[in-house]
Amino acid sequence: MAINHDSLPRTPIAIESSEEIRTGTWRTLKPVIDRTNCSKCMICWKYCPDLAIEIREGEPYIDYDYCKGCGICANECPKKCISLNKQELE
């Protein structure tokens, strides 16, 4: 049975209000996907604890509004095509 990623909550934190919690400002490391080497195996999506990786047209994209920069996606990527870069201050 396939999981419909769009039906999942945007954050694993249960909240009573309709306002979403954006957690990306907590990040010190920013994961970046090298699309030339990505095999689209979706292992990064499966392991992301913050549901910050979205699948668009069969490819993973990182939603930086919710990514905390934990690095699990980079550690689990079998092709090592996700790198962690120091987050620049905005």
Secondary structure, DSSP 8 states (H G I E B T S, - for coil): ----GGGS-SSSS--SSS-----GGG-SEEEEE-TTT-----HHHHH-TT--EEEETTEEEE-TTT-----HHHHH-TT--EEEEE----
